[in-house]
Amino acid sequence: MEVLRIILTIVFILVCIALTVLVLMQEGKQVGLGSIGGAAETYWGKNKGRSMEGQLVKITKILAVSFIVIALVLNISRIWG
């Protein structure tokens, strides 16, 4: 059980580092004055899920869920162990 806890801790640290890097790589969600004239409704705005920014958002969501799950598993294993 101790080996599994060590492996999960290492994976947890790697997920934390990756999550931090991905969040810092993303652009801000502020559109500014361009949203007043409808400039946000462009081709790139509608297809943002297929862009690099969209991929970063998807990967960030996956890493955030894995962060929470691994944190819960490590906490429960500490209580049981």
N, C-alpha and C positions, 0 to 999 in steps of 0.2 A: 504494500500500500504506500510505503514511503517513496518508492521509486516512481510510482505514478504521480504522486504529489510534486516531486521534483520536476518531472517532465511537464506537467501542467503549469508549474510556475515559470519554467523557461518559455513555454508557448505563450503564456500570459504576458510576459515581458516583451516578447517579440510583437504580439498584437498591440500592446500599448505604444511601442515605438512606431509601428506602421500606422496606427491610427493618428498619432500626433503629426507625423509627416504628411499624411493625406489631408488632414484638416488644414494644415498650413499651406498646402499646395492649391487649395480651392480659392476661387475668386469670391468676392463679397456678393451678397444678394441685392445690394442697393443698385437700382437702375438710374436714379437721379432724375433730372429733368427730361430725359428722353422718353419717359413713360407718359408724359402729358400729351405729346403729339402722336402717340401710338407707335413710336419707333421700336418698342419692345416686341411688337408682333411681326417680326421678320421671319424669314426662313430659318435663320440660325436660332431664333428664340423658340420656334415651334419644334424644331428637331434637336433640342438640346440633349435629349436622352441618348442620342447616338454620337454625340461629340465626346471629346476627351473629358470635359467638365462633367457630363452626364455619367460617364464611366467612373470618375472619381467619387461622385455622390453615391452610386450603387455600391462600390467597394467599401466606402466609409460606413454605409448602413450595415453591410455584412460584418465588418470588423467590430462595429459597435455592439451588435447582437452577440457576437462571439465573446467580446469582452465581458458582457454582463453574464453570459452563461458560464464562462470559465471562472469568473469571480464567485458566482454562487456555488459552483462545484468545489472550488478550493475552500470556501467558507464551511460548507457542509462537511467536507472531508476532515476539516480541522475539528469540528464539533464531535464527529463520530470517532476520530482517531485519537 
